[in-house]
Amino acid sequence: MKMKLVFMLALAAFMTCATLPFSGDRVVAGQTQRKSQSKKSAKHYACPMDPEVTSRKPGRCHKCGMALRLVKKEADSPPPANAATVPATKEASKEASNAPSLQIPDVTVYNQNGRRLNFYTDLVKGKVVAINFIFTTCTTICPSLTATFRRVQQELSAQSGRDVELISISVDPTIDTPERLFDFAAKFKAAPGWTFVTGDKNEIDSLLQALGAAVANKNDHTPMILVGNDTTGYWTRTYGLSSPSTLVKVITEAANHK
């Protein structure tokens, strides 16, 4: 009788344990849910020109020095209606759909002759372009960047049938008026096909932001050059202080891209 009672009590205890959820399951499930929520809410920053360079915190790309940009879902940040969207690099076109892209706004700018232009429509659309970033009072890298562009233009002009638009955008539009850019261009003997760009500060700031070249301090701008073929949608970046022959090679590859 006692044995039967003990057996019944043991069986009842076993059945009770079997029907209760294991607390460890609740812990694991809670941790998984928190990780999922954390992953969804985590901010993601990436280099505009090299989407493989990422960080959870704002900062600069260790490869090119450009400011990392916050990557947003397409639904959160639709491209501007007047922007042309192209892959940031050839490799970027193979990335996931949420990879950063280069959006070229058609903002109003002025060239060194004081002519009013729409940046994308007049300077980029359907062309092979090389874009650098300078300001006329710069005494560090800007003279070297500009001198290199001059050599590049000379080498490209020697190649028959090679039509490339060189664009130098001022990162100091408040000081760099068209007149100052005209004198600056003349100093470096810029030939036709090389446009120096300035404009309203808000317009230029939005352009620099779109091109991944925005900086809080003009002296912090990087020697980066954007090279692209708007017809094929090929874009890449390169180091602006490279040799002229190296830059010509990069530009030629963009021009020959199919």
C-alpha positions as CSV (number, residue, x, y, z in Angstrom):
1,M,0.0,0.0,0.0
2,K,2.8,2.4,0.9
3,M,4.7,1.5,-2.3
4,K,1.6,2.2,-4.3
5,L,1.2,5.6,-2.6
6,V,4.8,6.5,-3.2
7,F,4.5,5.5,-6.9
8,M,1.4,7.7,-7.3
9,L,3.0,10.7,-5.7
10,A,6.1,10.4,-7.9
11,L,4.0,10.0,-11.0
12,A,2.0,13.1,-10.1
13,A,5.2,15.1,-9.6
14,F,6.6,14.0,-12.9
15,M,3.4,15.0,-14.8
16,T,3.4,18.4,-13.1
17,C,7.0,19.1,-14.2
18,A,6.2,17.9,-17.7
19,T,3.4,20.4,-18.2
20,L,5.3,23.4,-16.8
21,P,7.4,25.5,-19.4
22,F,11.1,25.2,-18.8
23,S,12.4,28.6,-17.5
24,G,15.5,28.3,-19.6
25,D,13.3,28.4,-22.7
26,R,11.9,31.7,-21.6
27,V,15.4,33.1,-21.0
28,V,16.6,32.0,-24.4
29,A,13.5,33.3,-26.1
30,G,13.8,36.6,-24.3
31,Q,17.5,36.9,-25.3
32,T,16.7,36.1,-28.9
33,Q,13.9,38.7,-29.0
34,R,16.1,41.4,-27.5
35,K,18.8,40.6,-30.0
36,S,16.4,40.8,-32.8
37,Q,15.0,44.1,-31.5
38,S,18.6,45.4,-31.0
39,K,19.5,44.4,-34.5
40,K,16.5,46.2,-36.0
41,S,17.2,49.4,-34.1
42,A,21.0,49.4,-34.5
43,K,22.4,52.3,-36.6
44,H,24.6,51.4,-39.5
45,Y,27.1,53.8,-41.0
46,A,29.0,53.2,-44.3
47,C,31.4,54.8,-46.6
48,P,29.5,56.4,-49.6
49,M,32.2,55.2,-52.0
50,D,33.0,51.8,-50.4
51,P,29.9,50.1,-48.9
52,E,32.0,47.4,-47.4
53,V,33.5,49.9,-44.9
54,T,30.8,50.0,-42.1
55,S,30.5,51.0,-38.5
56,R,27.9,51.3,-35.8
57,K,29.2,54.7,-35.0
58,P,29.7,57.9,-37.1
59,G,33.3,58.5,-38.1
60,R,35.5,58.4,-41.2
61,C,36.4,55.7,-43.7
62,H,39.8,54.3,-42.9
63,K,40.5,53.9,-46.6
64,C,39.7,57.3,-48.1
65,G,39.0,59.5,-45.1
66,M,35.4,60.3,-46.2
67,A,32.7,60.8,-43.5
68,L,30.6,57.7,-43.0
69,R,26.9,58.2,-43.8
70,L,23.9,56.7,-42.0
71,V,22.4,54.0,-44.0
72,K,18.6,54.2,-43.9
73,K,15.9,51.9,-45.3
74,E,14.6,53.0,-48.7
75,A,11.2,53.6,-47.2
76,D,12.8,56.1,-44.7
77,S,14.8,58.0,-47.1
78,P,13.5,58.1,-50.7
79,P,15.8,59.7,-53.2
80,P,15.1,63.3,-54.2
81,A,12.8,63.7,-57.2
82,N,15.5,65.6,-59.1
83,A,18.3,63.3,-58.2
84,A,20.0,60.8,-60.5
85,T,20.8,57.6,-58.5
86,V,23.8,55.5,-59.5
87,P,25.9,52.8,-57.8
88,A,28.7,54.3,-55.6
89,T,31.1,51.9,-57.2
90,K,31.1,49.1,-59.7
91,E,31.3,46.6,-56.8
92,A,28.5,48.4,-55.0
93,S,26.0,47.4,-57.7
94,K,26.4,43.8,-56.6
95,E,25.6,44.7,-53.0
96,A,22.2,44.3,-51.3
97,S,19.5,46.8,-52.2
98,N,20.1,48.7,-49.0
99,A,23.7,49.5,-49.8
100,P,24.6,53.2,-50.0
101,S,24.2,54.8,-53.4
102,L,25.5,58.0,-55.0
103,Q,22.7,60.4,-55.6
104,I,23.6,63.4,-57.8
105,P,21.3,66.3,-57.2
106,D,20.5,68.8,-60.0
107,V,21.2,71.8,-57.8
108,T,21.9,75.3,-59.1
109,V,25.6,76.2,-59.3
110,Y,27.8,78.8,-60.9
111,N,31.0,78.1,-62.9
112,Q,34.2,80.3,-63.0
113,N,32.7,82.4,-65.7
114,G,29.6,83.2,-63.6
115,R,27.3,81.1,-65.7
116,R,24.4,79.5,-63.9
117,L,24.2,75.8,-64.3
118,N,22.2,72.8,-63.1
119,F,24.9,70.5,-61.7
120,Y,23.7,67.1,-62.9
121,T,22.0,68.2,-66.2
122,D,24.7,70.5,-67.4
123,L,27.9,68.9,-66.1
124,V,27.3,65.2,-65.5
125,K,24.4,63.8,-67.5
126,G,25.6,61.4,-70.2
127,K,29.3,62.2,-69.6
128,V,32.5,60.8,-68.2
129,V,33.5,63.0,-65.3
130,A,36.2,63.3,-62.7
131,I,35.3,65.4,-59.7
132,N,37.6,66.8,-57.0
133,F,37.1,69.2,-54.1
134,I,39.1,72.3,-53.4
135,F,39.0,75.9,-52.1
136,T,41.0,78.8,-53.3
137,T,42.6,79.8,-50.0
138,C,43.8,76.3,-49.3
139,T,47.6,76.1,-48.9
140,T,47.9,72.4,-48.2
141,I,46.6,69.7,-50.6
142,C,44.5,71.9,-53.0
143,P,47.4,73.3,-55.1
144,S,48.6,69.7,-55.6
145,L,45.2,68.4,-56.4
146,T,44.6,71.2,-58.9
147,A,48.1,70.8,-60.5
148,T,47.5,67.1,-60.9
149,F,44.1,67.8,-62.6
150,R,46.0,70.1,-65.0
151,R,48.4,67.3,-65.9
152,V,45.5,64.9,-66.2
153,Q,43.7,67.2,-68.6
154,Q,46.8,67.6,-70.7
155,E,47.3,63.8,-71.0
156,L,43.6,63.2,-71.8
157,S,43.7,65.9,-74.5
158,A,46.5,64.0,-76.1
159,Q,44.3,60.9,-76.4
160,S,42.1,61.3,-79.5
161,G,38.4,61.0,-79.0
162,R,38.7,61.2,-75.2
163,D,36.0,63.6,-74.0
164,V,36.1,63.9,-70.2
165,E,34.6,66.6,-68.0
166,L,36.8,67.7,-65.1
167,I,34.9,69.3,-62.2
168,S,36.4,71.1,-59.2
169,I,33.8,71.9,-56.5
170,S,34.6,74.5,-53.9
171,V,34.1,73.4,-50.3
172,D,34.1,77.1,-49.3
173,P,31.4,78.7,-51.5
174,T,31.0,81.7,-49.2
175,I,34.5,82.9,-50.1
176,D,35.0,81.3,-53.5
177,T,33.0,83.5,-55.8
178,P,33.0,82.9,-59.6
179,E,35.6,85.7,-59.9
180,R,37.9,84.0,-57.4
181,L,37.5,80.7,-59.2
182,F,38.2,82.3,-62.5
183,D,41.6,83.6,-61.2
184,F,42.3,80.3,-59.6
185,A,41.5,78.4,-62.8
186,A,43.7,80.8,-64.8
187,K,46.6,80.3,-62.3
188,F,46.6,76.6,-63.2
189,K,46.0,77.2,-66.9
190,A,42.7,75.2,-66.9
191,A,41.5,74.6,-70.4
192,P,37.9,74.2,-71.7
193,G,36.3,71.1,-70.3
194,W,37.4,71.8,-66.8
195,T,34.7,73.5,-64.7
196,F,35.1,75.1,-61.3
197,V,31.9,75.2,-59.3
198,T,30.6,77.4,-56.5
199,G,27.1,78.6,-55.5
200,D,24.8,79.2,-52.7
201,K,26.1,77.6,-49.5
202,N,23.0,75.6,-48.9
203,E,23.1,74.3,-52.5
204,I,26.8,73.4,-52.3
205,D,26.4,71.8,-48.9
206,S,23.6,69.5,-50.2
207,L,25.8,68.7,-53.2
208,L,28.8,67.8,-51.1
209,Q,26.6,65.8,-48.8
210,A,25.2,63.8,-51.7
211,L,28.7,63.2,-53.1
212,G,30.0,62.0,-49.7
213,A,32.4,65.0,-49.4
214,A,30.7,67.1,-46.7
215,V,33.0,68.2,-43.9
216,A,32.4,70.4,-40.8
217,N,35.7,72.2,-41.4
218,K,36.9,73.0,-45.0
219,N,40.5,72.2,-43.9
220,D,39.4,68.6,-43.2
221,H,38.3,67.8,-46.7
222,T,40.0,64.7,-48.2
223,P,42.0,64.3,-51.4
224,M,39.4,62.1,-52.9
225,I,38.4,62.1,-56.6
226,L,35.1,60.8,-57.9
227,V,35.3,59.2,-61.3
228,G,32.2,58.2,-63.2
229,N,30.5,57.3,-66.5
230,D,27.0,58.5,-66.2
231,T,25.9,56.7,-69.4
232,T,26.7,53.3,-67.9
233,G,26.2,54.2,-64.2
234,Y,29.8,53.2,-63.3
235,W,31.3,55.2,-60.4
236,T,34.4,54.8,-58.4
237,R,36.7,56.8,-56.2
238,T,40.4,57.2,-56.2
239,Y,43.1,59.0,-54.3
240,G,43.5,62.5,-55.6
241,L,47.2,62.8,-54.9
242,S,48.1,59.8,-57.1
243,S,50.2,60.3,-60.1
244,P,48.5,61.9,-63.2
245,S,49.1,58.7,-65.2
246,T,47.3,56.7,-62.5
247,L,44.4,59.0,-62.5
248,V,44.2,58.9,-66.3
249,K,44.1,55.1,-66.1
250,V,41.2,55.2,-63.7
251,I,39.4,57.7,-65.9
252,T,40.0,55.7,-69.0
253,E,38.7,52.6,-67.4
254,A,35.5,54.5,-66.5
255,A,35.2,55.8,-70.1
256,N,35.6,52.3,-71.6
257,H,33.1,50.8,-69.2
258,K,30.2,49.1,-71.0
